[in-house]
Amino acid sequence: MTFEWKTIDSALRVEPGKPSKLSKRDTACDNLFADKREGEALAKANAKAIDRLQDALWAEGSRALLVVLQGIDTSGKDGTVRGVFNECGPLGVNVTAFGTPNEQELAHDYLWRVHKAVPRKGLIGIFNRSHYEDVLVVKVRGLVPADVIEQRYAQINAFERHLSENGTTILKFMLHISKDEQRKRLQARLEEPDKHWKFNPGDLEDRKLWTQFANAYETMLDRCSTEHAPWHVIPSDRKWQRNAAISSIVRGALETMMPLYPKARWKPGEFIIE
Amino acid sequence: MTFEWKTIDSALRVEPGKPSKLSKRDTACDNLFADKREGEALAKANAKAIDRLQDALWAEGSRALLVVLQGIDTSGKDGTVRGVFNECGPLGVNVTAFGTPNEQELAHDYLWRVHKAVPRKGLIGIFNRSHYEDVLVVKVRGLVPADVIEQRYAQINAFERHLSENGTTILKFMLHISKDEQRKRLQARLEEPDKHWKFNPGDLEDRKLWTQFANAYETMLDRCSTEHAPWHVIPSDRKWQRNAAISSIVRGALETMMPLYPKARWKPGEFIIE
């Protein structure tokens, strides 16, 4: 098993400036990994590597990594955090879940609460949903006028460019599942009592707007995949494929950042510990 | 292997109102666990149980757990987070490290930044250092007058009582290591290049004040171990003992809280997912 993250990265990346062709992208993908066993082993090895790299990122103390997770209900955002980042743990990873904005947040522009939550230097920050909701659910539900939405793509690109130029590497993942897979997952929440709390009857309303959401996602991918903050569309019908793919891309990005342990400004020999 | 957390809890707890007798407490402790293998297995099982319990705590959504970690340099605060809480992961655990207060923090009372950082309902919050620094390093270094320090013990108890009465269970752990063990750990930081960044020559200044710090810790334990927020003194010379002990006490506390998955206000049969 070799670590060929570049193959995985380019297969799933949305090339900046090119149409994302979302409807033609796989929700399950059998040509990237030999089989489930290999995929799981790869994800595990990647998780350990991410942990080591984050330790160096912290020691270095000058840059951060921001991972944006977007996807419809049941697409596996929480599962991705567990599968890819638990090895790293709460010490190195900071998760922010963005829900319906509260009164104070609505009293500011939509990027205000997002900027507050970006990871500090040395950390991996994860956005579970993000500012992209402001061009997804907000657009589909018509919560703001169309011309306001239209401005947002460029505003978001400018914001992300700013973060990137100031030391934050950005990776964005759309967890892509089929309509049939969502049905199975919602059904499972109905059938398992310990998962009842995860089922929100309102989710079925969003499901009725499947096509509208798919269109909004496609426009988002077309307009906001940039060199400094690329989108990847992750086949997520199978959890092991999702974890193997995302962990590979994250690990590859961290290896490219190449965080270095700082050199001491003292000589080990100069200290005697009494 | 049975899970006898109550034995471990009472052996290490500082009984409210009784002298902590810190100098007589073990930094290594061979009577709590049969051997290293058993201790590690116990810690692993506990970590999995803590993860399951936190999931229910989140689903329930009405209470939180706050874990305070205090200890001198190299006592293993970061290692505890990894060893006990990585199974739970960044989704369920929020770590706040308290360093030297910044200008804005110093412009407020010393509990201001602490209150801002308490865990939201459903989460486990970990304080890596805490408001107790304000009766430890601040006292030893004489940064505020003695009568101001003297007031703080009761202020802290009142603050913690407030949190406890409002749904936050509090556990406080002092990671107790011997002076000789600290020497070995500081020495290791000097010898391993990838650990050089962790070595701060200033730590040696604190080491020279070993007795003063021990006295300040003892007073803190005597005055601030309460029924609603008890201190435990954890033998921490051996990492596996530390992890086995802390994970047992945390698991026991969560089992006592007994978080419950909420019952759905709908009947599974009433939904058809198209």
Interface residues (C-beta under 8 A of the other chain):
Chain A: A59 D78 V81 R82 F85 N86 E87 C88 G89 P90 L91 V93 N94 V95 I126 R183 L186 Q187 L190 E191 P193 D194 H196 W197 K198 F199 P201 L204 R207 Y261 P262 K263 A264 W266 P268 F271 I273 E274
Chain B: A59 D78 V81 R82 F85 N86 E87 C88 G89 P90 L91 V93 N94 V95 I126 R183 L186 Q187 L190 E191 P193 D194 H196 W197 K198 F199 P201 L204 R207 Y261 P262 K263 A264 W266 P268 F271 I273 E274
